[in-house]
Amino acid sequence: MQNVTISDGADRAAIAAWLAARLGGAGAITVPGGSTPFPIVGALIDQGTVDWKGWDIWPNDDRIVAETHEASNTGKMRALLEPAGARIVPLTEDAVPPRFALTWLGMGPDGHIASLFPNTDPQVDDPQAVRRLTPDPLPAHAPFDRITLTIPALAATGEILFTLGGAADKRAVFEGALAGAHDLPVARLLRTAQAHGIPVTVFT
């Protein structure tokens, strides 16, 4: 698949530096939750190389909980990024996402992206930008309904970044998506990116 760059072994500081190089000026980006991104965001803030005042930050997805709940991606993003000057935009079912400068994604070992789990059968031509849905099975660590950007909203971007957190099982699923070996949500997004010439960078 063209327009895909895979980087092995990069640490948080290196990924933060890659992000800093792309976050000059102003615009909107969408950022994942989970255990991998927040330390990278923290490292990026510590570097002090991004003027966050011009940036709107959208979560890829969130759990349907109060922002004060420990499972809230939006709440964590506010705590990290609002003091740095960014504006956090919570997901709502009637939200109208912009064209993002960058779509930053994680991926589960089942090939899900954002909260587009395999059971939700996400469509590349979904007429909705945001959906409320229920993963099946519900992840034990976060057994909540979700709100998520859809594939067309995620793909309305200048560039896509994946951070896989060093997991070998995720790397195998991602490589299978690149090779056309399955039709999991990540594969559908990558095909969309390929069709629209969107560059994809992957830190394994």
C-alpha positions in Angstrom: 0.0 0.0 0.0 1.4 3.4 -1.0 1.8 6.4 1.3 2.4 4.3 4.4 5.6 4.9 6.5 6.3 2.4 9.3 8.8 3.4 12.1 9.9 0.8 14.6 11.3 1.5 18.1 10.5 5.2 18.4 10.2 6.4 22.0 7.7 9.0 23.4 10.1 11.9 22.8 10.7 10.9 19.2 6.9 10.6 18.5 6.4 13.9 20.3 9.0 15.6 18.1 7.3 14.2 15.0 4.0 15.7 16.1 5.6 19.0 17.0 6.9 19.3 13.4 3.3 19.1 12.1 1.6 21.3 14.7 2.8 24.8 13.6 0.1 27.4 13.0 -3.5 26.5 13.9 -6.2 24.0 13.1 -7.9 20.9 14.4 -6.6 17.5 15.2 -8.3 14.4 16.5 -6.6 12.4 19.3 -7.1 8.9 20.7 -7.6 7.9 24.3 -6.0 4.9 25.9 -2.7 4.3 27.7 -0.3 5.1 24.8 -1.3 8.7 23.7 -1.5 10.6 26.9 2.2 10.2 27.9 3.2 11.2 24.4 1.0 14.3 24.7 2.6 15.0 28.1 6.1 14.8 26.5 5.0 17.1 23.7 3.8 19.7 26.2 7.0 19.4 28.2 9.0 20.1 25.0 7.2 23.4 24.8 7.5 23.5 21.0 3.8 23.8 20.1 1.7 26.9 20.5 -1.5 25.2 21.5 -3.7 28.4 21.5 -4.7 27.9 17.9 -5.6 24.3 18.1 -8.9 22.5 18.6 -8.6 19.0 19.9 -11.3 16.5 19.2 -11.3 13.0 20.8 -11.6 10.2 18.2 -14.2 8.7 20.6 -15.3 8.6 24.2 -17.1 6.5 26.7 -20.6 7.8 27.6 -19.6 8.9 31.1 -19.2 12.3 32.9 -16.0 14.1 32.0 -15.1 13.8 35.7 -15.1 10.0 35.4 -11.7 8.3 35.2 -12.8 6.6 31.9 -13.5 9.9 30.1 -11.1 10.6 27.3 -12.4 14.2 27.1 -11.7 14.8 30.8 -8.1 13.6 30.5 -7.6 15.7 27.4 -8.9 18.8 29.2 -6.6 18.2 32.2 -3.6 17.9 29.9 -4.2 20.3 27.1 -6.4 23.1 28.3 -3.7 24.5 30.7 -1.4 24.6 27.6 -3.9 26.7 25.7 -5.8 24.2 23.5 -9.5 24.1 23.1 -11.1 20.7 23.7 -14.2 19.8 21.7 -16.3 17.1 23.2 -18.1 14.7 20.9 -21.8 15.0 20.6 -24.2 13.2 18.3 -24.9 16.4 16.4 -21.3 17.6 16.2 -20.0 18.7 12.8 -16.3 17.7 12.7 -13.9 19.9 10.6 -11.3 18.7 8.2 -8.5 17.7 10.5 -4.9 18.7 10.0 -4.1 15.3 11.6 -6.0 12.2 12.6 -4.1 10.4 15.3 -5.3 6.9 16.0 -4.6 3.9 18.2 -5.8 0.4 17.3 -6.9 -2.6 19.3 -5.7 -6.1 18.7 -9.2 -6.8 17.2 -8.5 -4.2 14.6 -10.8 -1.5 16.0 -10.1 2.2 15.6 -11.7 4.9 17.7 -14.8 3.0 18.9 -15.4 1.4 15.6 -15.3 -2.2 16.8 -15.7 -5.1 14.3 -19.3 -5.8 15.5 -20.3 -2.2 14.6 -19.6 -2.9 10.9 -18.4 0.7 10.2 -19.0 1.9 6.6 -16.6 3.9 4.5 -19.5 5.9 3.2 -21.3 6.4 6.5 -23.6 9.4 6.1 -23.1 10.3 9.7 -19.9 11.9 11.1 -20.5 10.8 14.7 -22.3 7.7 16.0 -23.3 6.4 19.4 -22.9 2.7 19.6 -22.2 -0.3 21.9 -19.1 -2.5 21.5 -19.8 -6.2 21.7 -18.2 -7.6 23.7 -17.9 -4.6 26.0 -14.2 -4.3 27.1 -13.9 -5.3 30.7 -11.8 -2.3 31.6 -14.3 0.1 30.1 -17.8 -1.4 29.9 -19.6 1.7 28.6 -21.5 2.7 25.5 -19.4 4.9 23.2 -19.6 7.9 21.0 -17.2 7.9 18.0 -16.2 9.6 14.8 -17.0 7.5 11.8 -14.6 6.4 9.0 -15.5 9.4 6.8 -14.9 11.9 9.6 -11.6 10.2 10.5 -10.5 10.3 6.9 -11.3 14.0 6.4 -7.7 14.8 7.2 -4.4 15.8 5.8 -2.5 13.0 7.4 -3.0 9.9 9.6 -0.8 8.8 12.5 -1.0 5.4 14.2 0.7 4.7 17.5 0.6 0.9 18.3 2.4 1.0 21.6 4.9 -1.7 20.9 2.4 -4.6 20.8 3.4 -7.5 18.5 -0.2 -8.6 18.1 -1.3 -5.2 16.9 1.6 -5.0 14.5 0.4 -8.3 12.9 -3.1 -7.1 12.6 -2.0 -3.8 11.0 0.3 -5.6 8.5 -2.6 -7.9 7.7 -4.7 -4.8 6.9 -2.0 -3.4 4.7 -1.8 -6.7 2.8 -5.6 -7.0 2.3 -5.7 -10.1 4.5 -8.9 -9.0 6.4 -11.7 -6.5 6.4 -11.4 -5.2 10.0 -12.2 -1.5 10.7 -8.5 -0.5 10.4 -8.4 -2.1 7.0 -11.4 -0.1 5.8 -9.9 3.1 7.0 -6.5 2.3 5.3 -8.3 1.6 2.0 -10.0 4.9 2.3 -6.7 6.7 3.0 -5.2 4.9 0.0 -8.1 5.9 -2.3 -7.7 9.6 -1.3 -3.9 9.8 -1.2 -3.8 10.5 2.5 -0.3 9.8 3.9 -0.2 7.4 6.9 2.6 7.2 9.4 2.8 4.2 11.9 4.9 4.1 15.0 4.9 0.5 16.1 
